[in-house]
Amino acid sequence: MGKNSKDSIKCHKKCYIIILLPGDIYIRILVTGGAGFIGSHIAEYYAKKKEEVLVFDNLSRPRILGKCIGNPLYNWNYLRNNYPNIKLIKGDIRDFNELKETGKHVDVIIHTAAQVAVSTSLKDPRTDFEINALGTFNVLEVARLNDSTVILCSTNKVYGENVNKIPVIEKETRYEYADPRYKNGIPEDFPIDLTAHSPYGCSKLTADIYAQDYAHTYGLKTAVFRMSCIYGERQFGVEDQGWVAWFVIATLTDRPIIIYGNGKQVRDVLYITDLVKAFDAFINSKLKHEVFNIGGGPENTLSLLELLILLRKLTKRKPNVRFSDWRPADQKVYISNNKKAIRLLRWKPQISPEKGVKKLVKWVSENIALFK
Ligand SMILES: NC(=O)c1ccc[n+]([C@@H]2O[C@H](COP(=O)([O-])OP(=O)(O)OC[C@H]3O[C@@H](n4cnc5c(N)ncnc54)[C@H](O)[C@@H]3O)[C@@H](O)[C@H]2O)c1
Protein backbone atom coordinates (compact mmCIF):
# COMPACT_ATOMS: atom_id res chain seq x y z
CA MET A 1 0.00 0.00 0.00
CA GLY A 2 1.64 3.26 -1.09
CA LYS A 3 2.18 5.94 1.50
CA ASN A 4 0.27 8.51 -0.53
CA SER A 5 -2.84 6.42 -0.76
CA LYS A 6 -2.72 5.81 2.99
CA ASP A 7 -2.55 9.56 3.52
CA SER A 8 -5.39 10.23 1.15
CA ILE A 9 -7.70 7.60 2.65
CA LYS A 10 -7.06 8.99 6.10
CA CYS A 11 -7.51 12.60 5.07
CA HIS A 12 -10.65 11.80 3.13
CA LYS A 13 -12.24 9.89 5.98
CA LYS A 14 -11.13 11.72 9.09
CA CYS A 15 -10.60 15.19 7.64
CA TYR A 16 -7.29 15.87 9.34
CA ILE A 17 -3.68 15.70 8.28
CA ILE A 18 -1.37 13.31 10.06
CA ILE A 19 2.39 13.35 10.03
CA LEU A 20 3.71 9.88 9.45
CA LEU A 21 6.64 8.60 11.45
CA PRO A 22 8.32 5.25 10.88
CA GLY A 23 6.32 2.57 12.68
CA ASP A 24 3.17 4.70 12.87
CA ILE A 25 -0.14 2.88 12.62
CA TYR A 26 -2.62 4.73 10.52
CA ILE A 27 -5.02 2.52 8.62
CA ARG A 28 -7.66 0.60 10.53
CA ILE A 29 -8.56 -2.61 8.76
CA LEU A 30 -11.28 -4.96 9.91
CA VAL A 31 -10.97 -8.54 8.67
CA THR A 32 -14.13 -10.55 9.32
CA GLY A 33 -13.41 -14.27 9.40
CA GLY A 34 -9.79 -13.38 10.12
CA ALA A 35 -9.15 -16.69 11.88
CA GLY A 36 -9.99 -18.54 8.67
CA PHE A 37 -7.67 -19.42 5.82
CA ILE A 38 -8.03 -16.35 3.59
CA GLY A 39 -8.74 -13.93 6.44
CA SER A 40 -5.63 -14.92 8.37
CA HIS A 41 -3.41 -14.28 5.35
CA ILE A 42 -5.00 -10.86 4.84
CA ALA A 43 -4.54 -10.02 8.52
CA GLU A 44 -0.90 -11.10 8.36
CA TYR A 45 -0.24 -9.09 5.20
CA TYR A 46 -1.48 -5.82 6.73
CA ALA A 47 0.04 -6.50 10.14
CA LYS A 48 3.42 -6.83 8.41
CA LYS A 49 2.80 -3.41 6.93
CA LYS A 50 2.23 -2.10 10.46
CA GLU A 51 -1.40 -1.28 9.86
CA GLU A 52 -3.90 -1.56 12.69
CA VAL A 53 -5.67 -4.84 12.08
CA LEU A 54 -8.85 -6.01 13.79
CA VAL A 55 -9.76 -9.66 13.33
CA PHE A 56 -13.40 -10.52 13.99
CA ASP A 57 -14.30 -14.21 14.00
CA ASN A 58 -16.60 -16.50 15.96
CA LEU A 59 -14.27 -19.49 15.43
CA SER A 60 -17.16 -21.56 14.09
CA ARG A 61 -15.61 -23.22 11.01
CA PRO A 62 -15.36 -26.74 12.45
CA ARG A 63 -18.83 -26.46 13.97
CA ILE A 64 -20.37 -25.24 10.70
CA LEU A 65 -18.66 -27.83 8.54
CA GLY A 66 -19.39 -30.57 11.08
CA LYS A 67 -15.85 -31.82 10.72
CA CYS A 68 -12.34 -30.62 11.06
CA ILE A 69 -8.88 -32.00 10.56
CA GLY A 70 -6.23 -30.08 12.42
CA ASN A 71 -6.59 -27.46 15.10
CA PRO A 72 -9.34 -24.92 14.32
CA LEU A 73 -7.66 -22.41 16.63
CA TYR A 74 -4.35 -22.68 14.81
CA ASN A 75 -4.69 -19.51 12.70
CA TRP A 76 -6.07 -17.50 15.61
CA ASN A 77 -3.12 -18.50 17.81
CA TYR A 78 -0.69 -18.01 14.92
CA LEU A 79 -1.81 -14.38 14.55
CA ARG A 80 -1.85 -13.78 18.31
CA ASN A 81 1.64 -15.21 18.80
CA ASN A 82 3.26 -13.45 15.84
CA TYR A 83 1.52 -10.10 15.48
CA PRO A 84 0.94 -8.00 18.58
CA ASN A 85 -0.54 -5.27 16.38
CA ILE A 86 -3.50 -7.52 15.50
CA LYS A 87 -6.46 -7.21 17.82
CA LEU A 88 -8.48 -10.43 17.97
CA ILE A 89 -12.18 -10.10 18.71
CA LYS A 90 -14.36 -13.16 19.15
CA GLY A 91 -17.69 -12.16 17.66
CA ASP A 92 -20.44 -13.11 15.26
CA ILE A 93 -21.31 -11.11 12.13
CA ARG A 94 -24.97 -11.94 12.75
CA ASP A 95 -24.83 -9.73 15.84
CA PHE A 96 -25.13 -6.24 14.40
CA ASN A 97 -24.41 -4.32 17.63
CA GLU A 98 -21.23 -6.25 18.29
CA LEU A 99 -20.04 -5.69 14.74
CA LYS A 100 -20.99 -2.00 14.83
CA GLU A 101 -18.92 -1.49 17.97
CA THR A 102 -15.90 -3.24 16.42
CA GLY A 103 -16.26 -1.41 13.12
CA LYS A 104 -16.18 2.12 14.53
CA HIS A 105 -13.84 4.35 12.47
CA VAL A 106 -12.65 1.46 10.36
CA ASP A 107 -11.16 2.54 7.00
CA VAL A 108 -11.36 -0.79 5.20
CA ILE A 109 -13.47 -3.89 5.83
CA ILE A 110 -12.31 -7.10 4.19
CA HIS A 111 -15.23 -9.44 4.59
CA THR A 112 -14.22 -13.09 4.48
CA ALA A 113 -16.46 -14.55 7.24
CA ALA A 114 -18.95 -17.00 5.83
CA GLN A 115 -20.58 -20.37 5.89
CA VAL A 116 -18.33 -21.78 3.19
CA ALA A 117 -19.58 -25.21 2.12
CA VAL A 118 -22.28 -26.07 -0.42
CA SER A 119 -22.94 -29.38 1.41
CA THR A 120 -23.62 -27.59 4.74
CA SER A 121 -25.93 -25.11 3.00
CA LEU A 122 -28.02 -28.01 1.70
CA LYS A 123 -28.36 -29.47 5.20
CA ASP A 124 -29.02 -26.17 7.00
CA PRO A 125 -30.03 -23.44 4.55
CA ARG A 126 -31.31 -21.11 7.29
CA THR A 127 -27.94 -20.87 9.04
CA ASP A 128 -26.27 -20.48 5.65
CA PHE A 129 -28.63 -17.59 4.83
CA GLU A 130 -28.23 -15.93 8.21
CA ILE A 131 -24.43 -15.96 8.07
CA ASN A 132 -23.88 -15.19 4.39
CA ALA A 133 -26.80 -12.92 3.54
CA LEU A 134 -27.76 -11.26 6.84
CA GLY A 135 -24.17 -11.28 8.09
CA THR A 136 -23.00 -9.49 4.95
CA PHE A 137 -25.88 -7.02 5.23
CA ASN A 138 -24.64 -6.20 8.76
CA VAL A 139 -21.12 -5.73 7.44
CA LEU A 140 -22.37 -3.34 4.74
CA GLU A 141 -24.38 -1.37 7.28
CA VAL A 142 -21.27 -0.94 9.42
CA ALA A 143 -19.38 0.17 6.30
CA ARG A 144 -22.14 2.67 5.49
CA LEU A 145 -21.97 4.17 8.97
CA ASN A 146 -18.20 4.61 8.74
CA ASP A 147 -17.84 5.24 4.99
CA SER A 148 -15.45 2.27 4.88
CA THR A 149 -14.03 0.66 1.78
CA VAL A 150 -15.40 -2.88 1.38
CA ILE A 151 -13.81 -5.97 -0.13
CA LEU A 152 -16.27 -8.84 -0.41
CA CYS A 153 -15.23 -12.45 -0.87
CA SER A 154 -17.81 -13.72 -3.34
CA THR A 155 -17.64 -16.93 -5.32
CA ASN A 156 -17.94 -18.47 -8.78
CA LYS A 157 -21.00 -20.31 -7.40
CA VAL A 158 -23.03 -17.13 -8.09
CA TYR A 159 -23.19 -18.30 -11.73
CA GLY A 160 -24.88 -21.52 -10.58
CA GLU A 161 -25.59 -24.19 -13.11
CA ASN A 162 -25.39 -21.79 -16.04
CA VAL A 163 -21.74 -22.81 -16.15
CA ASN A 164 -22.81 -26.39 -16.88
CA LYS A 165 -24.64 -25.28 -20.01
CA ILE A 166 -21.30 -24.69 -21.73
CA PRO A 167 -20.42 -27.82 -23.73
CA VAL A 168 -17.16 -29.53 -22.80
CA ILE A 169 -14.83 -31.96 -24.51
CA GLU A 170 -13.15 -34.84 -22.71
CA LYS A 171 -9.37 -35.16 -22.92
CA GLU A 172 -7.07 -37.72 -21.31
CA THR A 173 -6.82 -36.12 -17.85
CA ARG A 174 -9.31 -33.25 -18.04
CA TYR A 175 -12.38 -31.64 -19.54
CA GLU A 176 -12.09 -28.46 -21.60
CA TYR A 177 -14.64 -25.89 -22.70
CA ALA A 178 -15.73 -26.74 -26.24
CA ASP A 179 -17.17 -23.27 -26.86
CA PRO A 180 -14.38 -20.91 -28.07
CA ARG A 181 -16.20 -17.94 -26.49
CA TYR A 182 -14.93 -19.20 -23.14
CA LYS A 183 -11.32 -19.91 -24.09
CA ASN A 184 -10.28 -17.17 -21.62
CA GLY A 185 -12.69 -18.39 -18.95
CA ILE A 186 -15.94 -17.08 -17.46
CA PRO A 187 -16.29 -13.27 -17.54
CA GLU A 188 -18.10 -11.07 -14.98
CA ASP A 189 -21.13 -10.54 -17.22
CA PHE A 190 -21.86 -14.27 -17.45
CA PRO A 191 -25.57 -14.87 -16.60
CA ILE A 192 -26.42 -15.32 -12.94
CA ASP A 193 -30.15 -16.03 -13.21
CA LEU A 194 -32.64 -18.50 -14.71
CA THR A 195 -30.76 -21.41 -13.18
CA ALA A 196 -30.25 -23.44 -9.98
CA HIS A 197 -27.56 -22.32 -7.53
CA SER A 198 -27.67 -24.29 -4.20
CA PRO A 199 -28.50 -22.38 -0.99
CA TYR A 200 -24.82 -21.40 -0.67
CA GLY A 201 -24.84 -19.96 -4.21
CA CYS A 202 -28.03 -18.01 -3.37
CA SER A 203 -26.81 -16.60 -0.06
CA LYS A 204 -23.47 -15.57 -1.58
CA LEU A 205 -25.22 -14.04 -4.60
CA THR A 206 -27.47 -12.08 -2.22
CA ALA A 207 -24.37 -10.76 -0.48
CA ASP A 208 -22.71 -9.99 -3.82
CA ILE A 209 -25.70 -8.00 -5.15
CA TYR A 210 -26.13 -6.15 -1.85
CA ALA A 211 -22.48 -5.11 -1.87
CA GLN A 212 -22.84 -3.82 -5.43
CA ASP A 213 -25.97 -1.96 -4.46
CA TYR A 214 -24.40 -0.33 -1.40
CA ALA A 215 -21.64 0.87 -3.68
CA HIS A 216 -24.13 2.40 -6.12
CA THR A 217 -26.64 3.72 -3.60
CA TYR A 218 -24.35 4.92 -0.81
CA GLY A 219 -21.18 5.55 -2.80
CA LEU A 220 -19.00 3.11 -0.88
CA LYS A 221 -15.73 2.14 -2.51
CA THR A 222 -16.41 -1.58 -2.99
CA ALA A 223 -14.92 -4.55 -4.76
CA VAL A 224 -16.70 -7.85 -5.15
CA PHE A 225 -14.24 -10.64 -5.89
CA ARG A 226 -15.92 -13.75 -7.32
CA MET A 227 -13.29 -16.25 -6.41
CA SER A 228 -12.52 -19.62 -7.88
CA CYS A 229 -10.28 -22.05 -5.91
CA ILE A 230 -7.90 -20.34 -3.53
CA TYR A 231 -5.28 -22.48 -1.85
CA GLY A 232 -2.20 -22.20 0.32
CA GLU A 233 -0.59 -22.66 3.70
CA ARG A 234 -2.78 -22.65 6.81
CA GLN A 235 -5.76 -23.96 4.85
CA PHE A 236 -7.51 -26.71 6.80
CA GLY A 237 -9.20 -28.24 3.78
CA VAL A 238 -11.76 -31.02 4.16
CA GLU A 239 -13.57 -33.08 1.58
CA ASP A 240 -16.38 -30.53 1.26
CA GLN A 241 -14.28 -27.36 1.12
CA GLY A 242 -10.71 -26.51 0.17
CA TRP A 243 -10.05 -29.48 -2.12
CA VAL A 244 -6.42 -28.69 -3.00
CA ALA A 245 -5.43 -28.56 0.69
CA TRP A 246 -7.59 -31.59 1.43
CA PHE A 247 -5.82 -33.68 -1.25
CA VAL A 248 -2.43 -32.62 0.16
CA ILE A 249 -3.39 -33.38 3.79
CA ALA A 250 -5.00 -36.70 2.87
CA THR A 251 -1.98 -37.78 0.79
CA LEU A 252 0.46 -36.96 3.55
CA THR A 253 -1.64 -38.64 6.26
CA ASP A 254 -2.76 -41.67 4.21
CA ARG A 255 -6.45 -40.79 4.41
CA PRO A 256 -8.70 -41.95 1.57
CA ILE A 257 -9.58 -39.40 -1.11
CA ILE A 258 -12.98 -39.93 -2.72
CA ILE A 259 -13.28 -38.66 -6.28
CA TYR A 260 -16.89 -38.00 -7.25
CA GLY A 261 -17.09 -38.64 -11.01
CA ASN A 262 -14.05 -39.42 -13.16
CA GLY A 263 -11.66 -36.81 -11.75
CA LYS A 264 -11.38 -34.85 -14.99
CA GLN A 265 -13.17 -31.84 -13.47
CA VAL A 266 -11.04 -28.72 -13.95
CA ARG A 267 -10.64 -25.62 -11.78
CA ASP A 268 -8.39 -22.61 -12.02
CA VAL A 269 -6.39 -22.32 -8.82
CA LEU A 270 -4.96 -19.18 -7.25
CA TYR A 271 -2.31 -19.14 -4.58
CA ILE A 272 -3.32 -17.14 -1.52
CA THR A 273 -0.61 -14.47 -1.69
CA ASP A 274 -1.69 -13.62 -5.24
CA LEU A 275 -5.26 -13.10 -4.05
CA VAL A 276 -4.19 -10.79 -1.22
CA LYS A 277 -2.17 -8.70 -3.70
CA ALA A 278 -5.27 -8.29 -5.87
CA PHE A 279 -7.29 -7.04 -2.86
CA ASP A 280 -4.53 -4.62 -1.94
CA ALA A 281 -4.29 -3.35 -5.52
CA PHE A 282 -7.99 -2.46 -5.45
CA ILE A 283 -7.73 -0.72 -2.07
CA ASN A 284 -4.88 1.41 -3.41
CA SER A 285 -6.52 2.14 -6.74
CA LYS A 286 -8.76 5.00 -7.69
CA LEU A 287 -11.44 2.50 -8.75
CA LYS A 288 -14.78 3.15 -7.12
CA HIS A 289 -16.81 -0.03 -7.41
CA GLU A 290 -16.07 -3.14 -9.38
CA VAL A 291 -16.82 -6.83 -9.69
CA PHE A 292 -13.92 -9.14 -10.55
CA ASN A 293 -13.79 -12.80 -11.43
CA ILE A 294 -10.59 -13.94 -9.84
CA GLY A 295 -8.68 -17.19 -9.87
CA GLY A 296 -5.59 -18.59 -11.51
CA GLY A 297 -7.17 -18.08 -14.93
CA PRO A 298 -6.62 -20.34 -17.97
CA GLU A 299 -2.86 -20.48 -17.32
CA ASN A 300 -3.21 -21.93 -13.82
CA THR A 301 -5.63 -24.82 -13.93
CA LEU A 302 -5.66 -28.34 -12.51
CA SER A 303 -7.99 -31.28 -12.88
CA LEU A 304 -8.44 -33.53 -9.85
CA LEU A 305 -6.46 -36.25 -11.63
CA GLU A 306 -3.67 -33.81 -12.48
CA LEU A 307 -3.38 -32.72 -8.84
CA LEU A 308 -3.07 -36.38 -7.83
CA ILE A 309 -0.30 -36.87 -10.40
CA LEU A 310 1.48 -33.75 -9.14
CA LEU A 311 1.18 -34.92 -5.52
CA ARG A 312 2.64 -38.28 -6.40
CA LYS A 313 5.62 -36.51 -7.92
CA LEU A 314 6.09 -34.03 -5.04
CA THR A 315 5.51 -36.39 -2.10
CA LYS A 316 6.70 -39.70 -3.60
CA ARG A 317 3.53 -41.17 -2.09
CA LYS A 318 0.59 -42.80 -3.81
CA PRO A 319 -2.64 -41.02 -2.84
CA ASN A 320 -5.25 -43.47 -1.56
CA VAL A 321 -8.01 -42.79 -4.12
CA ARG A 322 -11.54 -44.19 -4.42
CA PHE A 323 -14.09 -43.28 -7.06
CA SER A 324 -17.77 -42.64 -6.44
CA ASP A 325 -20.82 -41.30 -8.36
CA TRP A 326 -20.90 -37.75 -9.68
CA ARG A 327 -22.23 -35.18 -7.22
CA PRO A 328 -25.29 -33.32 -8.54
CA ALA A 329 -24.48 -29.97 -10.13
CA ASP A 330 -20.70 -30.43 -9.93
CA GLN A 331 -19.14 -28.11 -12.49
CA LYS A 332 -17.12 -30.08 -15.06
CA VAL A 333 -15.01 -27.01 -15.79
CA TYR A 334 -14.80 -23.65 -14.05
CA ILE A 335 -12.10 -21.23 -15.13
CA SER A 336 -12.16 -17.52 -14.25
CA ASN A 337 -11.60 -14.95 -16.94
CA ASN A 338 -9.04 -12.78 -15.09
CA LYS A 339 -8.64 -10.22 -17.83
CA LYS A 340 -10.55 -7.43 -16.10
CA ALA A 341 -8.53 -7.86 -12.90
CA ILE A 342 -5.28 -7.96 -14.87
CA ARG A 343 -6.19 -4.78 -16.75
CA LEU A 344 -7.71 -2.66 -13.96
CA LEU A 345 -5.61 -3.81 -11.02
CA ARG A 346 -2.35 -4.17 -12.94
CA TRP A 347 -2.11 -7.56 -11.33
CA LYS A 348 -1.25 -11.04 -12.47
CA PRO A 349 -1.00 -14.42 -10.72
CA GLN A 350 2.66 -15.05 -9.93
CA ILE A 351 2.62 -18.52 -8.39
CA SER A 352 2.07 -21.51 -10.67
CA PRO A 353 0.09 -24.53 -9.41
CA GLU A 354 3.31 -26.59 -9.29
CA LYS A 355 5.07 -23.98 -7.15
CA GLY A 356 2.05 -23.28 -4.93
CA VAL A 357 1.25 -26.93 -4.28
CA LYS A 358 4.93 -27.50 -3.44
CA LYS A 359 4.74 -24.76 -0.78
CA LEU A 360 1.55 -26.27 0.62
CA VAL A 361 3.10 -29.76 0.74
CA LYS A 362 6.07 -28.29 2.61
CA TRP A 363 3.83 -26.55 5.16
CA VAL A 364 1.66 -29.60 5.80
CA SER A 365 4.77 -31.83 6.09
CA GLU A 366 6.37 -29.45 8.58
CA ASN A 367 3.15 -29.33 10.61
CA ILE A 368 2.08 -32.93 10.16
CA ALA A 369 1.38 -33.37 13.88
CA LEU A 370 -1.54 -30.98 13.45
CA PHE A 371 -3.26 -33.36 11.05
CA LYS A 372 -2.75 -36.73 12.79
N1 LIG B 1 -11.23 -20.84 -0.21
C1 LIG B 1 -11.77 -20.75 -1.40
O1 LIG B 1 -11.32 -21.39 -2.34
C2 LIG B 1 -12.96 -19.83 -1.65
C3 LIG B 1 -13.51 -19.79 -2.93
C4 LIG B 1 -14.57 -18.93 -3.18
C5 LIG B 1 -15.04 -18.11 -2.17
N2 LIG B 1 -14.51 -18.18 -0.93
C6 LIG B 1 -15.02 -17.28 0.10
O2 LIG B 1 -13.93 -16.71 0.79
C7 LIG B 1 -14.25 -16.48 2.15
C8 LIG B 1 -13.21 -17.10 3.06
O3 LIG B 1 -13.10 -18.48 2.78
P1 LIG B 1 -12.02 -19.39 3.53
O4 LIG B 1 -11.61 -20.45 2.58
O5 LIG B 1 -10.97 -18.55 4.18
O6 LIG B 1 -12.95 -20.07 4.67
P2 LIG B 1 -12.64 -20.35 6.20
O7 LIG B 1 -13.72 -21.26 6.67
O8 LIG B 1 -11.24 -20.80 6.41
O9 LIG B 1 -12.83 -18.92 6.88
C9 LIG B 1 -14.07 -18.38 7.23
C10 LIG B 1 -14.00 -17.86 8.65
O10 LIG B 1 -15.25 -17.23 8.94
C11 LIG B 1 -15.56 -17.53 10.29
N3 LIG B 1 -17.01 -17.38 10.47
C12 LIG B 1 -18.00 -18.19 9.99
N4 LIG B 1 -19.20 -17.73 10.38
C13 LIG B 1 -18.96 -16.62 11.11
C14 LIG B 1 -19.81 -15.69 11.79
N5 LIG B 1 -21.14 -15.87 11.81
N6 LIG B 1 -19.26 -14.65 12.43
C15 LIG B 1 -17.90 -14.48 12.44
N7 LIG B 1 -17.05 -15.32 11.83
C16 LIG B 1 -17.58 -16.38 11.18
C17 LIG B 1 -15.09 -18.95 10.51
O11 LIG B 1 -14.89 -19.24 11.89
C18 LIG B 1 -13.79 -18.96 9.70
O12 LIG B 1 -12.68 -18.66 10.52
C19 LIG B 1 -15.68 -16.98 2.32
O13 LIG B 1 -16.54 -15.89 2.17
C20 LIG B 1 -15.86 -17.95 1.18
O14 LIG B 1 -17.22 -18.07 0.80
C21 LIG B 1 -13.48 -19.02 -0.64
The ligand as a Gaussian input file, in Angstrom:
#p B3LYP/6-31G(d) Opt

LIG

0 1
 N      -11.228000     -20.836000      -0.208000
 C      -11.771000     -20.747000      -1.395000
 O      -11.321000     -21.392000      -2.340000
 C      -12.956000     -19.825000      -1.652000
 C      -13.511000     -19.788000      -2.933000
 C      -14.575000     -18.926000      -3.183000
 C      -15.042000     -18.105000      -2.174000
 N      -14.514000     -18.182000      -0.930000
 C      -15.025000     -17.277000       0.101000
 O      -13.925000     -16.708000       0.790000
 C      -14.251000     -16.478000       2.148000
 C      -13.207000     -17.096000       3.059000
 O      -13.096000     -18.483000       2.783000
 P      -12.018000     -19.393000       3.534000
 O      -11.614000     -20.451000       2.584000
 O      -10.972000     -18.548000       4.179000
 O      -12.947000     -20.073000       4.667000
 P      -12.642000     -20.352000       6.205000
 O      -13.724000     -21.263000       6.672000
 O      -11.237000     -20.803000       6.407000
 O      -12.831000     -18.917000       6.883000
 C      -14.073000     -18.384000       7.226000
 C      -13.997000     -17.864000       8.647000
 O      -15.250000     -17.233000       8.940000
 C      -15.564000     -17.529000      10.291000
 N      -17.013000     -17.381000      10.466000
 C      -18.001000     -18.190000       9.991000
 N      -19.196000     -17.728000      10.382000
 C      -18.964000     -16.616000      11.111000
 C      -19.811000     -15.693000      11.791000
 N      -21.144000     -15.870000      11.806000
 N      -19.262000     -14.645000      12.430000
 C      -17.901000     -14.483000      12.441000
 N      -17.050000     -15.325000      11.832000
 C      -17.585000     -16.377000      11.175000
 C      -15.088000     -18.954000      10.511000
 O      -14.886000     -19.244000      11.886000
 C      -13.792000     -18.962000       9.696000
 O      -12.677000     -18.659000      10.520000
 C      -15.677000     -16.985000       2.319000
 O      -16.544000     -15.894000       2.172000
 C      -15.858000     -17.952000       1.177000
 O      -17.219000     -18.066000       0.796000
 C      -13.476000     -19.016000      -0.640000

